[in-house]
Amino acid sequence: MSVNSFGRLFRFTTWGESHGPALGAVVDGCPPGLAISEADLQPFLDARRPGQSKFTTQRQEPDAVKILSGVFEGRTTGTPISLMIENVDQRSKDYSEVAKAYRPGHADYAYDAKYGFRDYRGGGRSSARETAARVAAGGVARLVIPEVTILAYVTEIGGDAIDPANFDAAEIAKNPFFCPDAEAAKRWEKLVDDARLAGSSLGAVVECVAEGVPAGWGAPLYGKLDADLASGMMSINAVKGIEIGDGFAAARLTGEQNADPMRPGNGGPRFLANHAGGIAGGISTGQPVVLRVAFKPTSSILTPVETITREGEASEIRTKGRHDPCVGIRGAPVVEAMMALVLADHKLLHRGQVG
């Protein structure tokens, strides 16, 4: 299976499967001399870790990251950094039915059609378990961009959105939904629990904001910052859409409404709006980089769904096992990681081109 790497100068490759002995990432291109330890990376993995509430999969994984290479005496050496996360709570027997028939909405059929063979245990590489490796790599990327602050949060579950007027960043860590609106978080408790008890699932929208990105990162046309962000976010399992800035809403505005007016400021322009999401012409403007990512409902559900077997016969499938009733909830740390990985790559690309 090819194409398991992402990035140009700051590049990472993920490896491993959902039910294999371990998974991980190799980060290549990290500058030398950066202070790093496993303790620096672990908080990001803890945020994504499963089994922390009844609203996520009950698979119990400590997701303890180990640094195997690329670090000496607590600092990066400039050589490839190998990161490993052991799988300790696999239940492959839960997927006996998946071996015989395809889960509609999952990658089962598409993988089989391409390779003629697939790892049906949890979906193998198509499982969202792969994102743990991205989060570990994203922790390394954050060390490259200390000037940038990244925050992701869930703004919508099952079509129920937060009220922007209630936004409180302090609330994000106080509930299991990464939700900045306390009232919405209360509503989501029943919404997600009802879906869980019904054997169904819900979709979600995650918003991510990166502050401190200086003007100038990115490149015109084929090296656009927003294009690489879109590519990175769309590579996350279960993601089906992304918006930069106002996104699709911009298509319903007039030119004067969509403009981001500028006035003189200290050391650069002072923007009066940020419809562009901090990126113009593929290059950062110095404003916050803002994007939103749409996660589809989890495809592994207990509700019976019509399907076919590998032999092409009509069948029905209900997926047993431990699955997220809303995979987008734990998507927030993954979106943060991909934001960091793309920005770290573009910082090094910018430095390489203009000094």
C-alpha positions in Angstrom: 0.0 0.0 0.0 1.6 3.2 -1.2 1.1 6.9 -0.2 1.4 6.7 3.6 3.4 9.9 3.9 2.5 13.5 4.0 4.4 16.8 3.8 7.4 18.1 1.9 10.2 19.3 4.2 8.5 18.4 7.4 7.3 14.9 6.4 5.7 12.1 8.4 4.7 8.5 7.6 2.2 6.5 9.6 2.3 2.8 9.9 0.3 0.0 11.6 -3.2 -1.2 11.8 -6.1 -1.0 14.2 -5.7 -4.6 15.6 -2.0 -5.0 15.0 0.6 -5.1 17.8 1.3 -1.4 17.5 1.0 1.6 15.3 3.1 4.8 14.9 4.7 7.4 12.8 8.1 8.4 11.5 8.7 12.1 11.4 11.4 13.2 8.9 12.8 16.7 8.4 12.4 18.0 12.0 15.1 20.6 12.7 17.8 19.5 15.2 18.2 20.9 18.7 14.5 21.1 19.8 13.8 20.0 23.3 11.5 17.0 23.3 10.3 14.2 25.5 7.5 11.6 25.5 5.9 13.8 28.2 5.6 16.6 25.7 3.6 14.5 23.3 1.5 12.5 25.7 -1.1 15.2 26.5 -2.2 15.4 22.9 -2.7 11.6 22.8 -4.5 11.7 26.1 -7.0 14.1 24.6 -7.7 11.7 21.7 -7.6 8.6 23.8 -10.7 6.3 23.6 -12.8 5.1 26.6 -12.9 8.3 28.5 -16.7 8.6 28.6 -19.8 6.7 27.6 -20.0 9.0 24.5 -16.9 7.4 22.8 -15.8 3.9 22.0 -15.1 1.8 25.2 -11.9 0.3 23.8 -9.4 0.8 26.6 -6.1 2.0 25.1 -3.5 3.9 27.2 -2.0 5.3 23.9 1.4 5.7 25.6 3.8 7.0 23.0 7.4 5.8 22.9 10.2 7.7 21.1 12.5 5.1 19.4 14.9 7.3 17.4 15.9 10.8 16.4 16.3 12.1 20.0 19.5 12.3 22.0 19.9 13.8 25.5 16.4 15.2 25.3 16.8 17.0 21.9 16.0 16.3 18.3 19.0 15.3 16.2 17.7 16.1 12.8 17.4 12.4 11.9 14.0 10.5 11.6 12.0 10.5 14.8 10.2 7.1 15.2 7.2 7.1 17.4 5.4 3.9 18.6 2.0 3.4 20.3 1.1 -0.2 21.3 -2.3 -1.7 20.8 -3.3 -3.5 24.0 -7.1 -3.9 23.9 -8.0 -5.4 20.5 -11.0 -7.7 20.1 -10.7 -9.1 16.6 -13.4 -11.6 17.1 -15.9 -8.8 17.1 -15.3 -8.5 13.3 -16.1 -12.0 12.2 -19.2 -10.7 10.3 -17.2 -7.9 8.7 -14.9 -10.6 7.2 -17.9 -12.0 5.2 -19.8 -8.9 4.2 -19.1 -5.2 3.6 -20.1 -2.4 6.0 -22.0 0.2 3.9 -20.3 3.6 4.3 -17.0 2.1 5.4 -13.9 1.4 3.3 -14.4 -2.3 3.3 -15.6 -2.7 -0.3 -13.3 0.0 -1.7 -10.2 -1.6 -0.2 -11.3 -5.0 -1.5 -11.9 -3.6 -4.9 -8.5 -2.1 -5.1 -6.3 -4.7 -3.4 -8.3 -7.9 -3.6 -7.4 -8.4 0.0 -8.1 -6.5 3.3 -7.5 -6.5 7.0 -11.1 -6.7 8.3 -10.1 -6.5 12.0 -11.4 -3.0 12.9 -10.8 -1.9 9.3 -7.0 -2.1 9.4 -5.6 1.1 7.9 -9.0 2.5 7.3 -9.8 2.6 11.0 -9.8 5.9 12.8 -7.3 4.2 15.2 -4.6 5.3 12.7 -5.1 8.9 13.8 -3.3 8.3 17.1 -0.1 8.2 15.1 -1.0 11.5 13.5 -1.6 13.1 16.9 1.8 11.9 18.1 3.5 13.3 15.0 1.5 16.6 15.4 3.0 16.9 18.9 6.5 17.0 17.3 5.2 19.5 14.7 4.1 21.9 17.5 7.7 22.1 18.6 8.6 23.6 15.2 6.0 26.3 15.4 6.1 27.6 19.0 4.8 31.0 17.8 1.5 29.4 16.8 -1.4 28.5 19.1 -3.9 25.9 17.8 -7.3 25.2 19.2 -10.0 22.9 17.8 -13.5 22.3 19.2 -16.8 20.7 18.1 -19.4 23.2 16.9 -22.1 20.8 15.7 -23.3 17.3 16.4 -26.2 15.6 14.5 -27.3 19.0 13.1 -27.4 20.7 16.5 -25.0 23.6 16.5 -23.6 25.8 19.2 -24.6 29.3 19.8 -21.6 31.5 18.9 -22.8 34.0 21.5 -22.2 31.4 24.2 -18.6 30.6 23.1 -16.3 30.1 26.0 -12.9 28.5 25.4 -12.7 27.4 29.0 -15.7 25.1 28.5 -13.9 23.0 25.9 -12.0 21.0 28.5 -14.9 20.7 30.9 -17.1 18.4 28.9 -16.6 15.2 26.9 -17.5 16.8 23.6 -14.8 19.5 23.2 -17.7 21.9 23.1 -17.2 25.6 23.8 -20.9 26.1 24.6 -22.1 24.7 27.9 -25.7 24.7 26.9 -25.0 22.8 23.7 -22.9 20.3 25.6 -25.9 19.5 27.8 -28.1 18.9 24.8 -25.5 16.7 23.2 -25.4 14.4 26.2 -28.9 13.2 25.4 -28.4 13.4 21.6 -25.4 11.2 21.5 -26.6 8.9 24.2 -29.9 8.3 22.3 -27.9 7.4 19.2 -25.6 5.1 21.2 -28.5 3.3 22.8 -30.3 3.0 19.4 -27.2 1.4 17.9 -26.8 4.3 15.5 -24.3 7.2 15.1 -24.1 10.9 14.4 -21.9 13.3 12.3 -20.2 16.4 13.6 -18.4 19.6 12.6 -15.0 20.5 14.1 -13.7 24.1 13.9 -10.0 24.8 14.2 -8.2 28.2 14.7 -4.5 28.8 14.5 -3.4 32.1 16.0 0.1 33.6 15.6 0.7 32.4 12.0 2.8 35.2 10.4 2.0 36.6 7.0 3.8 34.9 4.2 3.5 31.2 4.8 2.3 29.3 1.7 2.9 29.8 -2.0 0.8 30.7 -5.1 -1.1 28.1 -7.1 0.3 24.6 -6.5 1.8 25.2 -3.0 -1.2 27.0 -1.4 -1.4 26.8 2.3 -5.2 26.3 2.2 -4.8 23.6 -0.4 -2.4 21.7 1.8 -4.7 22.2 4.8 -7.6 20.8 2.8 -5.6 17.8 1.7 -4.4 17.1 5.2 -7.9 17.4 6.7 -9.5 15.3 4.0 -7.0 12.6 4.6 -8.4 12.1 8.1 -10.7 9.0 8.2 -14.4 9.9 8.2 -13.9 13.5 7.0 -16.1 14.4 4.1 -15.8 18.2 3.8 -13.7 21.2 4.7 -14.2 25.0 4.7 -11.6 27.7 4.9 -12.8 30.9 6.4 -16.4 31.5 5.4 -16.2 28.6 3.0 -19.4 27.8 1.1 -21.1 30.8 2.8 -18.8 33.1 0.8 -20.6 32.0 -2.4 -23.7 33.7 -1.0 -22.0 37.1 -0.3 -21.3 40.1 -2.5 -17.8 41.3 -3.2 -18.0 44.1 -0.6 -19.5 41.7 2.0 -16.8 39.2 1.4 -13.9 41.6 1.5 -11.6 41.8 4.5 -11.1 45.6 4.8 -7.7 46.8 5.9 -6.6 49.9 7.9 -3.1 51.0 8.9 -1.8 49.2 11.9 1.4 48.8 13.9 3.9 46.9 11.7 1.3 45.8 9.2 -2.4 46.1 8.2 -5.2 46.0 10.7 -8.0 43.8 9.3 -11.6 44.6 10.0 -12.9 41.1 9.1 -11.6 37.6 8.4 -13.9 36.1 5.8 -10.8 34.5 4.1 -9.8 32.5 7.1 -6.4 34.1 7.3 -5.3 32.9 3.8 -5.4 34.9 0.6 -4.0 33.6 -2.7 -2.7 30.5 -0.9 -0.5 32.6 1.5 -1.2 33.5 5.1 -2.2 37.1 5.9 -1.2 37.2 9.6 -4.8 36.8 10.7 -6.0 33.7 12.5 -6.2 30.7 10.2 -9.7 29.3 10.5 -11.2 26.1 9.1 -14.1 23.7 9.7 -14.1 20.0 9.0 -17.2 17.8 8.6 -17.1 14.2 10.0 -19.6 11.7 8.7 -21.5 9.4 11.1 -19.6 6.3 12.2 -20.2 3.6 9.6 -19.9 0.7 12.2 -23.4 0.6 13.7 -25.6 -2.0 15.4 -28.6 -1.1 13.3 -29.0 -3.7 10.5 -28.1 -2.3 7.0 -28.5 -3.9 3.6 -25.2 -5.0 2.0 -23.6 -7.8 0.0 -21.1 -10.5 0.8 -17.7 -10.8 -0.8 -19.3 -13.3 -3.2 -21.8 -10.6 -4.3 -24.8 -12.1 -2.5 -27.5 -10.0 -0.9 -27.1 -9.8 2.9 -27.6 -7.7 5.9 -25.0 -6.6 8.5 -24.9 -5.1 12.0 -21.5 -4.3 13.3 -20.7 -5.7 16.8 -17.9 -4.3 18.9 -17.0 -1.0 20.5 -17.4 2.0 18.3 -17.8 5.8 18.6 -21.4 6.9 18.4 -19.9 10.1 17.0 -16.4 9.8 15.7 -16.2 13.6 15.2 -16.0 14.1 19.0 -12.5 12.7 19.2 -11.7 14.3 15.8 -10.8 17.7 17.5 -7.3 16.6 18.6 -6.7 15.0 15.2 -7.7 18.2 13.4 -5.3 20.2 15.6 -2.5 17.7 14.8 -3.0 18.0 11.1 -3.1 21.8 11.4 0.3 21.7 13.2 1.8 19.3 10.7 0.8 21.4 7.7 1.9 24.7 9.4 5.3 23.2 10.4 5.9 22.1 6.8 5.0 25.5 5.4 7.2 27.3 8.0 10.2 25.3 6.8 9.2 25.8 3.1 9.0 29.5 3.7 12.3 29.7 5.4 13.9 27.6 2.6 12.5 29.9 -0.1 13.0 33.4 1.3 15.5 32.8 4.1 
